[in-house]
Amino acid sequence: MVLERAGEPMRAREIHAAAEQLACEPLRWTSVKAALAAGASDKAPRFRRVCHGIYQTAEDAEVSRERS
């Protein structure tokens, strides 16, 4: 949800901070990091790892590729 709202790639730490604000409670860094990694490596990925520590939604990645 954080990446969808941003509409652009974000650093993992920024995603973590925004997710905590959205949840109104602290979230474990390792949990957020694991969710990003799992979401990027799934058979139907929800995220794309743009480069080290930077992610975007898989949908936004498709749009970026189509524009190139």
Backbone hydrogen bonds in HBPLUS format (Angstrom, degrees):
<---DONOR---> <-ACCEPTOR-->    atom                        ^
c    i                          cat <-CA-CA->   ^        H-A-AA   ^      H-
h    n   atom  resd res      DA  || num        DHA   H-A  angle D-A-AA Bond
n    s   type  num  typ     dist DA aas  dist angle  dist       angle   num
A0005-ARG N   A0001-MET O   3.00 MM   4  6.18 157.9  2.05 147.1 152.3     1
A0006-ALA N   A0002-VAL O   3.01 MM   4  6.25 151.4  2.09 145.6 153.9     2
A0007-GLY N   A0003-LEU O   2.96 MM   4  6.09 160.1  2.00 149.2 153.6     3
A0010-MET N   A0055-TYR O   2.85 MM  45  5.56 156.5  1.90 157.6 162.4     4
A0055-TYR N   A0010-MET O   2.89 MM  45  5.56 160.9  1.93 160.4 158.0     5
A0014-GLU N   A0011-ARG O   3.01 MM   3  5.21 120.9  2.37 101.7 116.6     6
A0015-ILE N   A0011-ARG O   2.97 MM   4  6.32 154.1  2.03 153.9 162.1     7
A0012-ALA N   A0053-GLY O   2.73 MM  41  5.38 146.0  1.85 157.5 161.1     8
A0016-HIS N   A0012-ALA O   2.91 MM   4  6.17 157.0  1.96 149.9 156.0     9
A0017-ALA N   A0013-ARG O   3.01 MM   4  6.25 162.3  2.04 145.3 149.3    10
A0018-ALA N   A0014-GLU O   2.92 MM   4  6.10 163.2  1.95 149.6 154.3    11
A0019-ALA N   A0015-ILE O   2.85 MM   4  5.97 153.5  1.92 148.6 156.2    12
A0020-GLU N   A0016-HIS O   3.01 MM   4  6.25 153.0  2.08 148.3 155.2    13
A0021-GLN N   A0017-ALA O   3.11 MM   4  6.42 155.0  2.18 144.8 151.2    14
A0022-LEU N   A0018-ALA O   2.95 MM   4  6.18 156.8  2.00 146.2 152.7    15
A0023-ALA N   A0019-ALA O   2.87 MM   4  6.04 153.4  1.94 147.2 154.3    16
A0024-CYS N   A0020-GLU O   2.86 MM   4  5.81 123.1  2.19 137.8 152.2    17
A0025-GLU N   A0020-GLU O   3.36 MM   5  5.57 144.3  2.50 145.1 151.2    18
A0031-SER N   A0028-ARG O   3.10 MM   3  5.23 125.7  2.41  98.3 112.0    19
A0032-VAL N   A0028-ARG O   3.18 MM   4  6.56 158.8  2.22 153.6 158.5    20
A0033-LYS N   A0029-TRP O   2.91 MM   4  6.09 169.0  1.93 157.4 160.9    21
A0034-ALA N   A0030-THR O   2.91 MM   4  5.94 154.8  1.98 138.7 145.7    22
A0035-ALA N   A0031-SER O   2.95 MM   4  6.11 153.1  2.02 143.1 150.4    23
A0036-LEU N   A0032-VAL O   2.99 MM   4  6.27 156.3  2.05 151.4 157.4    24
A0037-ALA N   A0033-LYS O   3.02 MM   4  6.25 163.3  2.05 148.4 153.1    25
A0038-ALA N   A0034-ALA O   2.87 MM   4  6.00 166.1  1.89 150.7 154.8    26
A0039-GLY N   A0035-ALA O   2.87 MM   4  5.86 156.7  1.92 141.8 149.2    27
A0040-ALA N   A0036-LEU O   2.99 MM   4  6.08 133.1  2.21 140.9 152.0    28
A0041-SER N   A0037-ALA O   3.16 MM   4  6.28 130.8  2.41 140.8 152.4    29
A0041-SER N   A0038-ALA O   3.30 MM   3  5.29 138.3  2.48  95.9 106.9    30
A0046-ARG N   A0039-GLY O   2.86 MM   7  5.17 140.2  2.02 139.7 149.5    31
A0047-PHE N   A0039-GLY O   3.27 MM   8  5.46 168.0  2.29 115.6 114.6    32
A0058-ALA N   A0046-ARG O   2.89 MM  12  5.20 160.8  1.93 122.3 120.8    33
A0048-ARG N   A0056-GLN O   2.71 MM   8  5.37 153.4  1.78 159.0 163.7    34
A0056-GLN N   A0048-ARG O   2.97 MM   8  5.37 145.8  2.09 144.5 155.3    35
A0050-VAL N   A0054-ILE O   2.80 MM   4  5.49 138.5  1.97 138.3 150.2    36
A0054-ILE N   A0051-CYS O   2.93 MM   3  5.37 172.1  1.93 141.3 139.8    37
A0061-ALA N   A0057-THR O   3.05 MM   4  6.33 148.9  2.15 145.7 154.8    38
A0062-GLU N   A0058-ALA O   3.07 MM   4  6.37 148.9  2.17 145.3 152.3    39
A0063-VAL N   A0059-GLU O   3.19 MM   4  6.54 157.4  2.25 147.8 153.2    40
A0064-SER N   A0060-ASP O   2.99 MM   4  6.21 157.1  2.04 146.3 152.5    41
A0065-ARG N   A0061-ALA O   3.01 MM   4  6.27 153.2  2.09 146.2 153.0    42
A0066-GLU N   A0062-GLU O   3.00 MM   4  6.24 155.6  2.06 149.7 156.2    43
A0067-ARG N   A0063-VAL O   3.14 MM   4  6.38 143.9  2.28 145.1 153.8    44
A0068-SER N   A0065-ARG O   3.19 MM   3  5.20 135.8  2.40  96.5 108.4    45
